[in-house]
């Protein structure tokens, strides 16, 4: 069902061209005002329920090698208002339909001294504001280079923030919770230690940025529809508490090469006095274009296992041989090279995972380290490039495909680009055709290491365009993409739903690299997941990594029940059971939840939430009347009180509760859990304990 209409809205009147112009959200929760300052500088402010949440903030762009930037000296040439209301159905998602309802104000600005024109477009939803810059076709603004975007977000106080440092090449940090005024001091250590941050301000942070005011208002700053533009960071003026956009530079230091007609991504401000509404917001998706893939029948949510965690922990290796010099000297026949005996992607091991997937109802098996080149890349040649076609001698591409097919399982391709994006683009058609020929319909791509050519950053305009090219090219071959180390998502999966997963944050692998904070997963849904699903790779049951690899002393800072809950709280249509078959076989009763939990949903209810502390989510499996509940907890033990009013009235259900034992603790007793079954209806209530770094998971199955 779709109801689309445009109407002229008389939401404001003019007494002069610089008078503030007011735009209200459909239900009136938000009021945005736009005006020009005396020098012609465009500014805006935003109120939520009559409280100012963004103070007067400047807008504009500074241009390179230009006598006059797009910052001031503007007059208002025209204003247009409209309203839009539709309901659309995502290919996959947390819900089976999404309402897209906003009021819009488009302000056309003339810069008389240059005879240039820009449009600033505002869309005000009942969950927040989006705005972007548009550059119409015109004589005096055709090709131009952005030196810096100057969009501001002026805070109303010294808010609490959940942030990671500004970095042009990685998002894989634990989050810090602090006051805005404390960011400089806390960031200084990371800033000076990380080479990739040397040109970035020590008060720079990444989006999506989560904030909470002293009077309990939650504010999220991010961007939507990042296409053909540099990724936005935020630099904080910590004296005046004003954030300003800071775009990722290219190798020359430029922030964007533009050709009119064109436009920027949307800058987004999601606001609520209820943290649950931040999690439920679909504004980021709504600011993206509808799907450009007409036939989406080949795009399917996936639950998978893989030859991966054993490599991450160091139990096995990606490379077939450590004999780098021999291979480098031209011995391309790997039969002449000495195998290292730890290569994980061998026929017997992959078949073991295929058998495990088939026996337990999983869709696919990811295999990393299948192709030649890893021995060159690891520790020897940072400039090494892969060809994505040639398997190691112990990996039988066709034989394993046929074996998996006979078991009703698919294999997920892995493409590690080693950051050499031009090499990947040269081989992309051949690589995707190779996938089609051998029965692969999904690829996990990686961009580990410095971007080649040297000097480029992971999130500059040119590299952002590469990630987009890979998604669109994959769609031509009906291939689903799970991109790791790529730019953080901004809702583009609405337009290209074959983008079924991203990493773009600190995932489970870091639990084997020294650990992550136990409350990390209570922050990610408020930050990283605002732009789209994450391939977080949950489901680790053995927390002591030394039992996988005696040389690795890392510890997974989570309980087993916390790991189970992640399948519900960390939404993704692509969910991995990341541990090894051996560890799952040790805990078959807990593993049952991973086997049962859905990966595609028709409804989602955010029952309770507080960033950094706890999240409880209930989701209804698409096409069924069954529900699954997940709760993840931070470092403080607590009792969660929920009711089951989301269940259908008059129906009876059996709930299986997987919960932390009373003495469970992420560090000292992570594998202590209890399982019980109870009868529930929509009138039932539950009080459930969650341990430090713990949680609970519930499957709720309708009685037939």
DRENSEKE-624674 format. One record per residue (C-alpha): residue in three letters; x, y, z. Coordinates in steps of 0.2 Angstrom, whole numbers, plus 5000, padded with zeros to 4 digits. Layout:
N
ALAXYZ...
// end
This chain:
704
UNK500050005000UNK500750174995UNK500050344998UNK501050474990UNK500550654988UNK501350824987UNK500450984993UNK500951154996UNK501151195014UNK500951365021UNK502051345036UNK502851515037UNK502651695031UNK503951815026UNK504151995032UNK505952005025UNK507051875016UNK508051845031UNK506651815043UNK506651645052UNK505651515042UNK504851375052UNK504551195048UNK503651075059UNK503650885059UNK502050795054UNK501550765072UNK502250935078UNK503650855090UNK504950945081UNK505151125075UNK506651185064UNK507051365060UNK508051425046UNK508751595043UNK510151705036UNK511251805047UNK511651985043UNK513151935032UNK512151805023UNK512751655032UNK511351515032UNK510951445050UNK509651335057UNK509151275075UNK508051125080UNK506851105095UNK506050945101UNK504450955112UNK504851145114UNK506651105120UNK508051165110UNK509151025105UNK510251105092UNK510651285095UNK510951405080UNK512151325069UNK513051375053UNK512851295036UNK513951305021UNK515551235011UNK517251305009UNK517951284992UNK519751254987UNK520651374976UNK519151484975UNK519051674980UNK517351644986UNK516651494996UNK514851444998UNK514851505016UNK514051675016UNK513451825006UNK511851725002UNK510051794999UNK508551684998UNK507951664980UNK506551534983UNK505751424996UNK504651264993UNK503751165005UNK502950995003UNK502450835013UNK502750655009UNK501950505016UNK502250325010UNK502350145017UNK503750035009UNK504249855011UNK506049815014UNK506749655006UNK507349605023UNK507349695040UNK506849715058UNK505049755052UNK504049705036UNK503549885032UNK504150055035UNK503250225035UNK504150365027UNK503250525033UNK504050695033UNK503750885029UNK505050965018UNK505851135016UNK506951175001UNK507851345002UNK508651404986UNK510051524990UNK510851654978UNK512651714980UNK512551874970UNK514451914970UNK514751744961UNK513051724953UNK513051544960UNK511551454968UNK511351314980UNK509851224988UNK509851175006UNK508451045008UNK507750995025UNK506650845029UNK505850845046UNK505150675052UNK504350635069UNK506050555074UNK507250695068UNK507950805055UNK508950775039UNK509750905028UNK510850915013UNK511651025000UNK511151024982UNK512051104968UNK510951134952UNK511651144935UNK512351324932UNK513651424923UNK514751474937UNK514751314948UNK515051164937UNK516751084943UNK517351124960UNK518351054974UNK517751044992UNK519151105005UNK517951075019UNK516051065023UNK515551175037UNK513951105044UNK513751135062UNK512851045076UNK512851165091UNK512551075108UNK511451145121UNK512651085135UNK514050975141UNK513150815136UNK513650635139UNK514350555123UNK514750385117UNK516150405105UNK517650335096UNK519150445090UNK519150525073UNK520050405061UNK520150405042UNK520550215041UNK519750115055UNK518150115066UNK518749965076UNK518750045093UNK517950015109UNK516750165114UNK517250295127UNK515850365138UNK516250545143UNK515650725144UNK515950825128UNK517250935138UNK518250775142UNK518450715124UNK520050805121UNK521050735136UNK520350555134UNK520650555115UNK522450625116UNK523250455119UNK522350375105UNK522650515094UNK524550525096UNK524750335096UNK523850305079UNK524750365064UNK523150375053UNK522550515065UNK524050625063UNK523150745052UNK521550745062UNK521050845077UNK521150765094UNK519350825097UNK518750735081UNK517450595083UNK516650475071UNK514850455067UNK513650385072UNK513850485088UNK512650455102UNK512350585115UNK511250605131UNK510850775139UNK510650805157UNK508750815156UNK508650645148UNK508550685129UNK509450565117UNK510250635102UNK511050545087UNK512150625074UNK512550535058UNK512350545039UNK511250455026UNK511550405008UNK513450425007UNK513650414989UNK515050504978UNK515650604993UNK516850595008UNK516350515024UNK515950635037UNK516750645054UNK516450775067UNK517650895075UNK517150975092UNK517451155097UNK517551105115UNK517551285122UNK515851325113UNK515251145112UNK514951145094UNK515251005082UNK515751035064UNK515850915050UNK517550865045UNK517650765029UNK518950625025UNK520250695013UNK521050604998UNK522850574995UNK523050764990UNK522050825005UNK520550864995UNK518850835003UNK517750804988UNK517750834969UNK516050884963UNK515150914946UNK513450994946UNK512150944946UNK512550844962UNK512150844980UNK512950794997UNK512350655008UNK511050695021UNK511650755038UNK510550675051UNK509950715069UNK508850585077UNK508150645094UNK506950565107UNK506750565126UNK506550375125UNK508150285121UNK507050145113UNK506450265099UNK508250295094UNK508450105091UNK506850095082UNK507150245070UNK507150205052UNK507450385047UNK509250345040UNK508450215028UNK507050335023UNK508350465017UNK508950345004UNK508250304987UNK507050154985UNK507849994979UNK508650004962UNK508649814960UNK506949764952UNK507049584955UNK507549544973UNK507049364974UNK508849304974UNK509249414990UNK509049295005UNK509449315023UNK510849195028UNK511349105044UNK513049035042UNK514548955050UNK516348965044UNK518148925044UNK518649085052UNK518649095071UNK519948955071UNK521049075061UNK520649225071UNK521149135087UNK522749075079UNK522248885079UNK522448875061UNK523048995047UNK522449075031UNK524049035021UNK524548865014UNK526348885017UNK527548995026UNK528848965012UNK528749145006UNK530549154998UNK530248994988UNK528549054981UNK529249234978UNK530649164967UNK529349094955UNK528848924961UNK527048934957UNK526748744958UNK526248734977UNK526548554977UNK528448604977UNK528148714992UNK528148645010UNK526348655017UNK526348735035UNK525148595042UNK524048735049UNK523048785033UNK521248795038UNK520448805021UNK520848625017UNK519548495009UNK519348385025UNK519148535037UNK517848625025UNK516848465023UNK516748455042UNK515948625042UNK514848585028UNK514248425037UNK513948535053UNK513048665044UNK511948535036UNK511548435052UNK511048595061UNK510048685048UNK511248825043UNK511248895025UNK513048925021UNK514848905026UNK516149045024UNK517848995020UNK519349115021UNK521149075016UNK520548975000UNK521649064987UNK523449094984UNK524349244991UNK524149245010UNK525949185013UNK526549335002UNK525449455011UNK525649415030UNK527249495036UNK528149505019UNK527449615006UNK526149745011UNK525849784992UNK525349604988UNK523749584977UNK522649434976UNK521949364960UNK520249294967UNK520349144956UNK521749024960UNK521448904975UNK522748824985UNK523148644981UNK522148574996UNK520548664991UNK519548584978UNK518348724972UNK517148614961UNK517248464972UNK516848564988UNK515448654979UNK514648484973UNK514848414991UNK514048564999UNK512648564986UNK512248384990UNK512048435008UNK510948585004UNK512248705009UNK513148845000UNK514848915002UNK515149095005UNK516649174995UNK517949275003UNK518949414994UNK520349495004UNK520849644993UNK522349695004UNK521749865002UNK522249864983UNK520549934976UNK521149954958UNK521749774958UNK520049714964UNK519149824951UNK520249744937UNK519749574943UNK518049604949UNK517049544933UNK518149384932UNK517949354951UNK516049374951UNK515949264936UNK516949134944UNK515749144959UNK514249114947UNK515148974939UNK515448884955UNK513848914965UNK514349054976UNK513049184978UNK513749284993UNK515449364996UNK516349435011UNK517549565005UNK518949635015UNK520049795015UNK521349755028UNK522949865027UNK523350035019UNK522450075004UNK523350064987UNK523750184979UNK524750244994UNK524050395003UNK522250365000UNK521150335015UNK519750205018UNK518350335019UNK518850465006UNK517750504991UNK518650394979UNK518650244990UNK516850264995UNK516450264976UNK517450104975UNK516350014989UNK514850074980UNK515450004963UNK515849834971UNK514049824977UNK513249884961UNK514349764951UNK513949624962UNK512049654959UNK512349634940UNK512949454945UNK511549424958UNK512849414972UNK512549474990UNK513949574998UNK514649575016UNK515949715016UNK517249715030UNK518449865034UNK517349965022UNK516550135026UNK515150135039UNK513450105032UNK512250255029UNK510650165024UNK511150125007UNK510549945009UNK508850015005UNK509350064988UNK510549904986UNK509749774997UNK511149644991UNK512249735004UNK511649615017UNK513049655029UNK514549765034UNK515849755048UNK516349935049UNK516549925068UNK517449835082UNK516749655080UNK516949495089UNK518649465081UNK519349585094UNK518849475108UNK520349365102UNK521449515100UNK521449565118UNK519649585121UNK518249715120UNK517349805134UNK515949705141UNK514649845138UNK515249865119UNK513649775113UNK512549895123UNK513250035113UNK513449975095UNK511549975091UNK511450155096UNK512950195085UNK513550085071UNK511849995068UNK510950165065UNK511550155047UNK511249965044UNK511649795050UNK513249725056UNK514149565053UNK514649555071UNK514949365071UNK514249325088UNK514049155096UNK515649115105UNK515448985118UNK517348955123UNK517849125131UNK519649065136UNK520549085119UNK522048995126UNK521048835124UNK520948865106UNK522748925104UNK523948905120UNK524949065113UNK523349175114UNK522949235131UNK521449335126UNK519749315134UNK518049345127UNK517149475139UNK515449395138UNK514349255145UNK513649125134UNK511849195136UNK512549365131UNK513149285115UNK511449205112UNK510549375115UNK511649455101UNK510649365088UNK509149475092UNK509949635099UNK511249655085UNK510149655070UNK510749575054UNK510049475039UNK511749395039UNK512149305056UNK513649195059UNK513749055072UNK515649105074UNK516348975085UNK516948805080UNK515848645079UNK516848565093UNK516348705105UNK514548705100UNK514548515103UNK515048545121UNK513448645124UNK512148575113UNK510648645124UNK511248825123UNK511648795104UNK509848755101UNK509448945102UNK510648985088UNK509848845078UNK508048915081UNK508249105080UNK507649185065UNK508649305054UNK507249405046UNK505849485055UNK504049565053UNK503949655069UNK505249725082UNK504849785099UNK506149885109UNK505649835127UNK507049935137UNK508650015133UNK509950135139UNK511550155129UNK513050075138UNK512049985151UNK510749865143UNK509549835128UNK508049715128UNK507249675111UNK505849565105UNK505649515087UNK504349415078UNK505049295065UNK504349335047UNK503049215041UNK502649145059UNK501849185075UNK503449155085UNK504449285094UNK506249295100UNK506949405114UNK508649455118UNK509449555132UNK511249615133UNK511949685149UNK513449795153UNK514549785168UNK513249805182UNK512149655187UNK510249695185UNK508549625185UNK507549655169UNK505649675171UNK504649645155UNK502949595150UNK502349495135UNK500949615129UNK501749605111UNK501149425109UNK499449395100UNK497949405112UNK497149245115UNK498649135109UNK499649025120UNK501549005119UNK502948905126UNK504449015131UNK506148935132UNK507249055143UNK509149045142UNK509849145156UNK511349185166UNK511549075182UNK511649175198UNK513449165199UNK513849195181UNK515149335177UNK515849375160UNK517649355167UNK517549225181UNK516049115176UNK515549155158UNK514848975154UNK513648965169UNK511848965162UNK510148895165UNK508748845153UNK506948825158UNK505248815149UNK503748915154UNK501948945147UNK501649125142UNK500249225135UNK500149415131UNK499649445149UNK501249365156UNK502649455165UNK504449405168UNK505849465180UNK507549405174UNK509249425181UNK510649475169UNK512449455175UNK513949575172UNK514349565153UNK512849445152UNK511049435147UNK509649315142UNK508849245126UNK507049185125UNK506249085111UNK504349105111UNK503448975101UNK501548975098UNK500748815104UNK499848725090
// end
